[in-house]
Amino acid sequence: MTKNLDVCIYSPSEKIWGGGQIYIENLCRYMNDSGLTSVIATSEPDSFSCPTIRMDSVASKTKRLSSSLHLAKTLKSSGIKVIVLNDLSSLWLAAVFRLQGFKVVSLLHLYLQKKNTAGLGHSDAEYHFLRLSSRFCDKIFSVNKENVQAFPVEVEFVGNFISPWFFGVSKAAKKYDLGIISRLSSEKNILLFIDLISRLNAQNTETIKALILGRGEEKNNIIKAIEQAGLQDIIELQGWSDRKELPSIYDSIKCFAITSYHEGFATTLLEAHARGVPAITTKSAGFCAEFIESFGGATGISFVPEDVKSVNFQQRVLSLIKRSDDYYESCIDKAHFFNEEKVLGKITQQIEQLLDKETK
């Protein structure tokens, strides 16, 4: 392993590749390009295209705790001084690494909340322990704005980002009226999307075509729901695509959808906007709802699941689809605001300041 490293990003996730993993991979790359030698500690190093340190599986809290002291020793031997704990699933280790002499930074994607009616969130004990753990952090950044009020210490909202290569002029014909690109997991509530497509087609004289792109444990349930609704010829289900192919996929969609119970600030929403595609999103999807409705001019519609049954809401969605081209420039302008320099640059600069304090 390379000696004289500066920063390690601790990633406990396994068998998941989504916005959070894309975020830290690009953060690692950005810091290295800026002169901060950085790596990601992960049990799945082949998943990342940036420098990594292989660690044992930490899928359970017990494994995370039992391996943390050994990892701390390994990181110390490489000269690492700052550890970035990725998301709430690793925040509770802040005290362990702080007591081992590291500067501790937390990067939060999802927002801290007590367990909700959908079964997502944390128990009372976990909730309060995570709030306590935040006191051992030297700095906390949040992709989601709601975390600013959730903790007893200062949390800085930095948001998500979109890389320059994702932008480009599209002249492709639109194949789908609505599209969703997501892990096929229960928290994404894709069954709500299928219900919406069914109701829109009942309201509209022209067929509303839809795309679901992704992979995950809910695939069979999604196929079953599509078949039960008789939407096999209306909803196309595709497997996951390489990221370099995603711009052209967004270009084939008139309007993007997020139906999640729980989000931070979805990478897919920024990607859709970077290609000029407006969106609808559940109000529970973190900063996504504020982003499309209140951040600058409106570039979409936020809703609660019950709205899907409303004819008025259905008509608003149909109007958004019909007028999707009108939002093209506004969506792209809004996506440009959350660029790498403003987001990853801010995080990198403040980690550099922590390192400067360490050396003084």
Secondary structure by P-SEA (a helix, b strand, c coil): ccccccbbbbbcccccccaaaaaaaaaaaaaaaaccbbbbbcccccccccbbbbbcccccaaaaaaaaaaaaaaaaaacccbbbbcccccccaaaaaaaaccbbbbbbcccccccccccccccaaaaaaaaaaaaaccbbbbcccccccccccbbbbbcccccccccccccccccccbbbbccccccccaaaaaaaaaaaaaaccccbbbbbbbbccaaaaaaaaaaaacccccbbbbccccccaaaaaaaaccbbbbbcccccccaaaaaaaaacccccccccccccccccccccccccccccccccccaaaaaaaaaaaaacccaaaaaaaaaaaacccaaaaaaaaaaaaaaaaaac
